């Protein structure tokens, strides 16, 4: 539409260093032209005599801010004296206190939601804190508008709890950082930019999406940016410049564009259950969004899992080919099994349920609480293993969170094991004509080929078979793009890159093996079919024992 973007600066805790901030702004404007707004989060005022003297110059009119400046209210009891009203007011020429909480809409249509102070731990909340009622009164009018898509900017002093989920880690102690009520606020308001401070560090999170892929229409992404304290000795970033066109002036197609590094929403797990628990520790919390839940009417509950194992898919052997039940007699010494809590049960015989009488226990390398590691039958290499759930799950997207957590531990342990031997780690899963989840984990010697070569081999072979293998963002949660029951093929490379194909029909069952066995990767094309690689029981015993011994230093299950 040719709308001219607004030029905005955001700043962290000023803490009385007002001259330093405005001098920096002048320098920036001299180089980059005039900015429209300066938004300050965290503690604006300082308590030292010098800081108070600086403020007096602006308050008296002796000095003037070089830009329209909007600040949040007190984040500490000591600075309350600088704010004459809880409702917001002009404190000095060009310096405006926004208020306790609310929505500021500029002439351009830019919408800025804000909450001052810290979360109150008592009722009524102290004047420098916000209460559940404050947040409810901020959110309800916005959500009652059926046209509401989100706000352009959200300003809070405190961080949202768990914002680092699926993303780069901040330099803070995440055990004590942030509050869940701000996470819930951000989830509801869907800000395009969310600024916070008070932790003294700079942190730019990867952008996250506000919709569920393949289940909801695309929405805009959100960016969370925490800013450091002005004039901090570590020279951490405290000022952030950006351009923004107000949401209401943008074409929908432009607004919902997804950057390459977009991740899943870090707060979704908190609202998928009817608690406001922190996604990292699941401690129950009692917060204001229970009131809003009446509108959702149960919408926050997680999806009910479909029943496991309908008996329609054939069981698979230890590798990715068709079943050869004569060679798959699997048995297991149940005394060593650490049972998970009521795992799903198969409707018939399963070759991979660890408690099944069919399991070949000599192939088992390690047993955890919810998952186990086994040598692949007809393995591509002597260290080719499978990671499998002990309970009967068909695919990764059906796993409970506790199983996913241990599955990831096994994946990390095997990666570390391979790396110590100069090998790259390639993982793949095929959720198609399979009854029990198998993560194939294959080592590729680093001197054989690069990760890019492996990726290209998968892409080219997929292309040759008219399959569109997509690269998906590294932090994508597979559950968001493949609901339970969806057939798919999935690859993880040692670089963290992920490839995904949604299977429609007639998928080649040996595809993963064929790519890795090809000349471009392992150069063992004769081993593409696991059935051509069968070994005697004695050979399997020997390989398993050797692998068990080699893997022992990396086996966390022995420590647990």
For each residue, the residues with C-beta under 8 A, 3 or more apart:
1: 249 250 251
2:
3: 245 246 249 250
4: 245
5: 243 244 245
6: 36 37 106 108 110 243 244 245 246
7: 32 33 34 35 36 241 242 243
8: 35 36 37 38 39 153 241 242 243 244
9: 25 28 35 37 38 39 67 239 240 241
10: 38 39 40 41 193 195 225 227 239 240 242
11: 14 21 38 39 40 41 227 230 238 239 240
12: 40 41 42 197 202 226 227 228 229 230 238 239
13: 41 42 43 44 197 198 200 227 228 229 230 238
14: 11 17 18 21 40 42 43 44 45 46 71 230
15: 42 43 44 45 46 51 229 230
16: 45 46 47 48 50 51 52 54 55
17: 14 20 21 46 51 54 230 231
18: 14 21 22 51 54 55 58
19: 22 23 54 63
20: 17 23 24 230 231
21: 11 14 17 18 24 25 38 40 230 239
22: 18 19 25 26 65 66 67
23: 19 20 26 27
24: 20 21 27 28 239
25: 9 21 22 28 29 35 38 66 67 239
26: 22 23 29 30 66
27: 23 24 30 31
28: 9 24 25 31 32 35 239 241
29: 25 26 32 33 34 35 66 67
30: 26 27
31: 27 28
32: 7 28 29 35 241
33: 7 29
34: 7 29 67
35: 7 8 9 25 28 29 32 38 67 241
36: 6 7 8 67 68
37: 6 8 9 67 68 69 70 106
38: 8 9 10 11 21 25 35 65 67 68 69 70
39: 8 9 10 11 70 112 153 155 195
40: 10 11 12 14 21 44 69 70 71 72
41: 10 11 12 13 72 155 156 157 195 196 197 227
42: 12 13 14 15 72 75 157 196 197 198 227 229
43: 13 14 15 46 74 75 76 79 157 197 198
44: 13 14 15 40 71 72 79 82
45: 14 15 16 51 55 74 79 82
46: 14 15 16 17 43 50 51 52 55
47: 16 51 52 78 79
48: 16 51 52
49: 52 53
50: 16 46 53 54
51: 15 16 17 18 45 46 47 48 54 55
52: 16 46 47 48 49 55 56
53: 49 50 56 57
54: 16 17 18 19 50 51 57 58
55: 16 18 45 46 51 52 58 59 82
56: 52 53 59 60
57: 53 54 60 62 63
58: 18 54 55 61 62 63 64 65 92 93 95
59: 55 56 91 92
60: 56 57
61: 58 64 92 93
62: 57 58
63: 19 57 58
64: 58 61 92 93 94
65: 22 38 58 68 69 92 93 94 95
66: 22 25 26 29 94
67: 9 22 25 29 34 35 36 37 38 94
68: 36 37 38 65 94 96
69: 37 38 40 65 94 95 96
70: 37 38 39 40 96 97 98 104 112
71: 14 40 44 91 95 96 97 98
72: 40 41 42 44 75 97 98 114 115 116 117 155 156 157
73: 83 86 97 98 99 100 116 117 128
74: 43 45 77 79 80 82 83 116 117 127 128
75: 42 43 72 79 116 117 118 128 157 158 198
76: 43 79 80 128
77: 74 80 126 127 128
78: 47 81
79: 43 44 45 47 74 75 76 82 83 128
80: 74 76 77 83 127 128
81: 78
82: 44 45 55 74 79 91
83: 73 74 79 80 86 91 97
84: 89 91
85: 88 89 97
86: 73 83 99 100 127
87: 99 100
88: 85 96 97 98 99 100 102
89: 84 85 96 97
90: 93 95 96 97
91: 59 71 82 83 84 95 96 97
92: 58 59 61 64 65 95
93: 58 61 64 65 90
94: 64 65 66 67 68 69
95: 58 65 69 71 90 91 92
96: 68 69 70 71 88 89 90 91
97: 70 71 72 73 83 85 88 89 90 91
98: 70 71 72 73 88 102 104 112 114 116 155
99: 73 86 87 88 102 114 116
100: 73 86 87 88 115 116 117 130 134
101: 114 115 116 130 134 135 137 138
102: 88 98 99 113 114 138
103: 111 112 113 114 138 142 151
104: 70 98 111 112 113 114
105: 109 110 111 112
106: 6 37 109 110 112 246
107:
108: 6 246 249
109: 105 106 246 247 248 249
110: 6 105 106 152 153 244 246
111: 103 104 105 151 152 153 246 247 248
112: 39 70 98 103 104 105 106 151 152 153 154 155
113: 102 103 104 138 142 151 153 154 155 189 191
114: 72 98 99 101 102 103 104 154 155 156
115: 72 100 101 130 134 135 138 155 156 157 182 185
116: 72 73 74 75 98 99 100 101 130 157
117: 72 73 74 75 100 120 128 129 130 157
118: 75 128 129 130 157 158 179 198
119: 129 130 158 179 181 182
120: 117 123 124 125 126 129 130 131
121: 129
122: 125 126
123: 120 131
124: 120 131
125: 120 122 129 130 131 134
126: 77 120 122 129
127: 74 77 80 86
128: 73 74 75 76 77 79 80 117 118
129: 117 118 119 120 121 125 126
130: 100 101 115 116 117 118 119 120 125 134 135
131: 120 123 124 125 134 135
132: 135 136 181 287 288 291
133: 136 137 288
134: 100 101 115 125 130 131 137 138
135: 101 115 130 131 132 138 139 181 184 185 288 289
136: 132 133 139 140 288 291 292
137: 101 133 134 140 141
138: 101 102 103 113 115 134 135 141 142 185
139: 135 136 142 143 185 188 189 292
140: 136 137 143 144 292
141: 137 138 144 145
142: 103 113 138 139 145 148 151 189
143: 139 140 148 188 292 295
144: 140 141
145: 141 142 148
146:
147:
148: 142 143 145
149: 190 219 220 247 255
150: 189 190 191 192 210 219 220 222 247
151: 103 111 112 113 142 154 189 190 191 192 247
152: 110 111 112 191 192 193 244 246 247
153: 8 39 110 111 112 113 191 192 193 194 195 244
154: 112 113 114 151 185 186 189 191 193 194 195
155: 39 41 72 98 112 113 114 115 194 195 196
156: 41 72 114 115 159 160 182 185 194 195 196
157: 41 42 43 72 75 115 116 117 118 196 197 198
158: 75 118 119 178 179 182 196 198
159: 156 163 172 177 178 179 182 196 198 199 226
160: 156 163 178 179 180 182 183 185 186 194 196 224 266 267
161: 177 178 179 180 182 183 278 279 280
162: 165 178 180 183 266 267 270 278 279 280
163: 159 160 167 178 183 186 205 224 266 267
164: 167 168 169 170 174 205 266
165: 162 264 266 267 269 279 280
166: 206 208 263 264 266 475 477
167: 163 164 205 206 208 263 266 475
168: 164 205 206
169: 164 174
170: 164 174 177 199 201 203 205 226
171: 201 203
172: 159 177 199 201 203
173: 176 177
174: 164 169 170 177 280
175:
176: 173
177: 159 161 170 172 173 174 199
178: 158 159 160 161 162 163 182 183
179: 118 119 158 159 160 161 182 183
180: 160 161 162 183 184 270 276 277 278 285 287
181: 119 132 135 184 185 276 285 287 288 289
182: 115 119 156 158 159 160 161 178 179 185 186 196
183: 160 161 162 163 178 179 180 186 187 266 267 270
184: 135 180 181 187 188 267 270 271 276 287 288 289
185: 115 135 138 139 154 156 160 181 182 188 189
186: 154 160 163 182 183 189 190 191 194 222 224 267
187: 183 184 190 265 267 268 270 271
188: 139 143 184 185 289 292
189: 113 139 142 150 151 154 185 186
190: 149 150 151 186 187 210 219 220 222
191: 113 150 151 152 153 154 186 194 222
192: 150 151 152 153 220 221 222 223 244 247
193: 10 152 153 154 222 223 225 242 244
194: 153 154 155 156 160 186 191 222 223 224 225
195: 10 39 41 153 154 155 156 225 226 227 240
196: 41 42 155 156 157 158 159 160 182 199 224 225 226 227
197: 12 13 41 42 43 157 226 227 228 229
198: 13 42 43 75 118 157 158 159
199: 159 170 172 177 196 203 226
200: 13 228 229 232 236
201: 170 171 172 226 228 236
202: 12 226 227 228 236 237 238
203: 170 171 172 199 224 225 226
204: 223 224 225 226
205: 163 164 167 168 170 208 223 224 225 266
206: 166 167 168 261 262 263 475
207: 221 222 223 259 261 262 263
208: 166 167 205 221 222 224 262 263 264 265 266
209: 213 219 221 222 258 262 263 264 265
210: 150 190 219 220 221 222 265
211: 215 216 217 218 219
212: 215 216 268 480
213: 209 476 480 481
214: 480 481 482 483
215: 211 212 480 483
216: 211 212 219
217: 211
218: 211 256 258
219: 149 150 190 209 210 211 216 256
220: 149 150 190 192 210 247 255 256
221: 192 207 208 209 210 258 259 262
222: 150 186 190 191 192 193 194 207 208 209 210 265
223: 192 193 194 204 205 207
224: 160 163 186 194 196 203 204 205 208
225: 10 193 194 195 196 203 204 205 240
226: 12 159 170 195 196 197 199 201 202 203 204
227: 10 11 12 13 41 42 195 196 197 202 237 238 239 240
228: 12 13 197 200 201 202 232 234 236 237 238
229: 12 13 15 42 197 200 232 236 238
230: 11 12 13 14 15 17 20 21 238
231: 17 20 238
232: 200 228 229 235 236 238
233:
234: 228
235: 232
236: 200 201 202 228 229 232
237: 202 227 228 240
238: 11 12 13 202 227 228 229 230 231 232
239: 9 10 11 12 21 24 25 28 227
240: 9 10 11 195 225 227 237
241: 7 8 9 28 32 35
242: 7 8 10 193
243: 5 6 7 8
244: 5 6 8 110 152 153 192 193
245: 3 4 5 6 249 250
246: 3 6 106 108 109 110 111 152 249 250
247: 109 111 149 150 151 152 192 220 250 255
248: 109 111
249: 1 3 108 109 245 246
250: 1 3 245 246 247 254 255
251: 1 254 255
252: 255 256
253: 256 257
254: 250 251 257
255: 149 220 247 250 251 252
256: 218 219 220 252 253
257: 253 254
258: 209 218 221 262
259: 207 221 262
260: 473
261: 206 207 473 474 475
262: 206 207 208 209 221 258 259 473
263: 166 167 206 207 208 209 266 473 475 476
264: 165 166 208 209 268 475 476 477 480
265: 187 208 209 210 222 268
266: 160 162 163 164 165 166 167 183 205 208 263 279
267: 160 162 163 165 183 184 186 187 270 271 279
268: 187 212 264 265 271 272
269: 165 272 273 279
270: 162 180 183 184 187 267 273 275 276 277 278 279
271: 184 187 267 268 289 300
272: 268 269 300 301 302
273: 269 270 277 300 301 302
274: 290 293 298 300 301
275: 270 284 285
276: 180 181 184 270 284 285 286 287 289 290
277: 180 270 273 281 282 283 284 285
278: 161 162 180 270 281 282 283 285
279: 161 162 165 266 267 269 270 282
280: 161 162 165 174
281: 277 278
282: 277 278 279
283: 277 278
284: 275 276 277
285: 180 181 275 276 277 278
286: 276 290
287: 132 180 181 184 276 290
288: 132 133 135 136 181 184 291 292
289: 135 181 184 188 271 276 292 293
290: 274 276 286 287 293
291: 132 136 288 294
292: 136 139 140 143 188 288 289 295 296
293: 274 289 290 296 297 300
294: 291 297
295: 143 292
296: 292 293 299 300
297: 293 294
298: 274 301
299: 296
300: 271 272 273 274 293 296
301: 272 273 274 298
302: 272 273
303: 483 484
304:
305: 308 398 484
306: 398 484 485
307: 310 344
308: 305 344 345 346 392 393 394 398
309: 344 345 346 347 348 350 392 394 435
310: 307 313 347
311: 347 348
312:
313: 310 394 433 434 435
314: 322 323 433 435
315: 323 325 328 349 350 351 352 435 436
316: 319 320 321 322 323 351 352 433 434 435 436 438
317: 321 322 323 324 327 328 351 377 378 530
318: 328 351 360 363 374 375 376 377 378 386 438 530
319: 316 376 377 378 379 386 440 513 530
320: 316 430 438 440 509 510 511 512 513 530
321: 316 317 324 378 509 510 513 529 530 531
322: 314 316 317 433 509
323: 314 315 316 317 328 351
324: 317 321 327 328 531
325: 315 328 351
326:
327: 317 324 377 534
328: 315 317 318 323 324 325 351 358 360 377
329: 358 360
330: 351 352 356 357 358 359 360 361
331: 357 358 359 360 361
332: 337 354 355 356 357 359 361 364
333: 336 337 361
334: 337 355
335:
336: 333 367
337: 332 333 334 354 355 367 390
338: 367 368 369
339: 343 355 390
340: 343 369 370 390 391 402 403
341: 402
342:
343: 339 340 370 389 390 391 392 393
344: 307 308 309 391 392 393
345: 308 309 392
346: 308 309 349 350 353 356 392 435 436
347: 309 310 311
348: 309 311
349: 315 346 356 358
350: 309 315 346 353 356 358 392 435 436
351: 315 316 317 318 323 325 328 330 356 358 359 436
352: 315 316 330 356 359 388 435 436 437 438
353: 346 350 356 359 390 391 392 436
354: 332 337 359 364 367 372 388 390
355: 332 334 337 339 359 390
356: 330 332 346 349 350 351 352 353 359
357: 330 331 332
358: 328 329 330 331 349 350 351
359: 330 331 332 351 352 353 354 355 356 364
360: 318 328 329 330 331 363 377 540
361: 330 331 332 333 364
362: 537 540 541 544
363: 318 360 374 375 377 540 544
364: 332 354 359 361 367 372 373 374 544
365: 372 373 374 375 385 544 547 548 551 555
366: 372 373 410 548 551 555 557 558
367: 336 337 338 354 364 372 373 390 557
368: 338 371 372 390 406 409 410 556 557 560
369: 338 340 390 406 557 560
370: 340 343 389 390 391 402 403 406 407
371: 368 387 388 389 390 403 406 407 410
372: 354 364 365 366 367 368 387 388 390
373: 364 365 366 367 385 386 387 388 410 414 551
374: 318 363 364 365 385 386 388
375: 318 363 365 379 384 385 386 540 543 544 547
376: 318 319 379 380 384 385 386 440 530
377: 317 318 319 327 328 360 363 530 534 540
378: 317 318 319 321 527 529 530 531 532 533 534 535
379: 319 375 376 382 383 384 385 530 533 543
380: 376 384 442 513 516 517 522 524 527 533
381: 384 442 443 522
382: 379 543 546 547
383: 379 417 418 421 423 443 547 550
384: 375 376 379 380 381 440 441 442 443
385: 365 373 374 375 376 379 414 441 547
386: 318 319 373 374 375 376 438 439 440 441
387: 371 372 373 407 410 411 414 438 439 441
388: 352 354 371 372 373 374 436 437 438 439
389: 343 370 371 392 393 399 403 407 436 437
390: 337 339 340 343 353 354 355 367 368 369 370 371 372
391: 340 343 344 353 370 403
392: 308 309 343 344 345 346 350 353 389 436
393: 308 343 344 389 398 399 403 436 437
394: 308 309 313 398 431 434 435 436 437
395: 398 429 431 434 437 482 484 488
396: 399 404 407 429 431 437 439 478 479 490
397: 431 478 479 482 483 484 486
398: 305 306 308 393 394 395 437 484
399: 389 393 396 403 404 407 437
400: 403 404
401: 404 405
402: 340 341 370 405 406
403: 340 370 371 389 391 393 399 400 406 407
404: 396 399 400 401 407 408
405: 401 402 408 409
406: 368 369 370 371 402 403 409 410
407: 370 371 387 389 396 399 403 404 410 411 439
408: 404 405 411 412
409: 368 405 406 412 413 556
410: 366 368 371 373 387 406 407 413 414
411: 387 407 408 414 415 427 439 441 492
412: 408 409 415 416
413: 409 410 416 417 551 554 555 556
414: 373 385 387 410 411 417 418 425 441 551 554
415: 411 412 418 419 425 494
416: 412 413 419 420 554
417: 383 413 414 420 421 550 551 554
418: 383 414 415 421 423 424 425 443
419: 415 416 422 423 425 494
420: 416 417 554
421: 383 417 418 443
422: 419 445 446 447
423: 383 418 419 443 444 445 446
424: 418 443 444 445 446 451 454 493 494
425: 414 415 418 419 441 442 443 444 494
426: 441 442 443 444 454 491 492 493 494 516
427: 411 439 440 441 442 491 492
428: 439 440 442 489 490 491 492 512
429: 395 396 437 438 439 440 488 489 490
430: 320 433 434 438 489 490 507 509 511 512
431: 394 395 396 397 434 437 482 486 487 488 489 490 503
432: 487 488 489 503 507 509
433: 313 314 316 322 430 509
434: 313 316 394 395 430 431 437 438
435: 309 313 314 315 316 346 350 352 394
436: 315 316 346 350 351 352 353 388 389 392 393 394
437: 352 388 389 393 394 395 396 398 399 429 431 434
438: 316 318 320 352 386 387 388 429 430 434
439: 386 387 388 396 407 411 427 428 429
440: 319 320 376 384 386 427 428 429 512 513
441: 384 385 386 387 411 414 425 426 427
442: 380 381 384 425 426 427 428 516
443: 381 383 384 418 421 423 424 425 426
444: 423 424 425 426 448 449 454 516 521 522
445: 422 423 424 448
446: 422 423 424
447: 422
448: 444 445 521 522 523
449: 444 453 454 520 521
450: 453 454
451: 424 454 455 493 494 495 497
452: 455 456
453: 449 450 456 457 520 521
454: 424 426 444 449 450 451 457 458 493 516 521
455: 451 452 458 459 493 497 499
456: 452 453 459 460 520
457: 453 454 460 461 515 516 518 520 521
458: 454 455 461 462 469 491 499 515
459: 455 456 462 463 469 499
460: 456 457 463 464 520
461: 457 458 464 465 511 514 515 518
462: 458 459 465 467 468 469 501 511
463: 459 460 466 467 469
464: 460 461
465: 461 462 508 511
466: 463
467: 462 463 501 507
468: 462 501
469: 458 459 462 463 489 491 499 500 501
470: 499 500 501
471: 497 498 499 500
472: 476 481 498 499 500
473: 260 261 262 263 476 498
474: 261 496 497 498
475: 166 167 206 261 263 264
476: 213 263 264 472 473 480 481 498
477: 166 264 480 481
478: 396 397 481 482 490 500
479: 396 397 482 483
480: 212 213 214 215 264 476 477
481: 213 214 472 476 477 478 500
482: 214 395 397 431 478 479 486 488 490 500 502
483: 214 215 303 397 479 486
484: 303 305 306 395 397 398
485: 306
486: 397 431 482 483 502
487: 431 432 502 503 507
488: 395 429 431 432 482 500 501 502 503
489: 428 429 430 431 432 469 500 501 503 507 511 512
490: 396 428 429 430 431 478 482 498 499 500 501
491: 426 427 428 458 469 498 499 500 512
492: 411 426 427 428 496 497 498
493: 424 426 451 454 455 496 497 498 499
494: 415 419 424 425 426 451
495: 451
496: 474 492 493
497: 451 455 471 474 492 493
498: 471 472 473 474 476 490 491 492 493
499: 455 458 459 469 470 471 472 490 491 493
500: 469 470 471 472 478 481 482 488 489 490 491
501: 462 467 468 469 470 488 489 490
502: 482 486 487 488
503: 431 432 487 488 489 507
504: 507
505:
506:
507: 430 432 467 487 489 503 504 511
508: 465 511 514
509: 320 321 322 430 432 433
510: 320 321 513 514 528 529 530
511: 320 430 461 462 465 489 507 508 514 515
512: 320 428 430 440 489 491 515 516
513: 319 320 321 380 440 510 516 517 527 528 529 530
514: 461 508 510 511 517 518 528
515: 457 458 461 511 512 518 521
516: 380 426 442 444 454 457 512 513 521 522
517: 380 513 514 521 522 524 525 526 527 528
518: 457 461 514 515 521 522 523 525 528
519: 523 525
520: 449 453 456 457 460 523
521: 444 448 449 453 454 457 515 516 517 518
522: 380 381 444 448 516 517 518 527
523: 448 518 519 520
524: 380 517 527 528
525: 517 518 519 528
526: 517 532
527: 378 380 513 517 522 524 532 533
528: 510 513 514 517 518 524 525 532
529: 321 378 510 513 532 533
530: 317 318 319 320 321 376 377 378 379 510 513 533 534
531: 321 324 378 534
532: 378 526 527 528 529
533: 378 379 380 527 529 530
534: 327 377 378 530 531
535: 378 539 540 543
536: 539 540
537: 362 540 541
538: 541 542
539: 535 536 542 543
540: 360 362 363 375 377 535 536 537 543 544
541: 362 537 538 544 545
542: 538 539 545 546
543: 375 379 382 535 539 540 546 547
544: 362 363 364 365 375 540 541 547 548
545: 541 542 548 549
546: 382 542 543 549 550
547: 365 375 382 383 385 543 544 550 551
548: 365 366 544 545 551 552
549: 545 546 552
550: 383 417 546 547
551: 365 366 373 413 414 417 547 548 554 555
552: 548 549 555 558
553:
554: 413 414 416 417 420 551
555: 365 366 413 551 552 558 559
556: 368 409 413 559 560
557: 366 367 368 369 560
558: 366 552 555
559: 555 556
560: 368 369 556 557
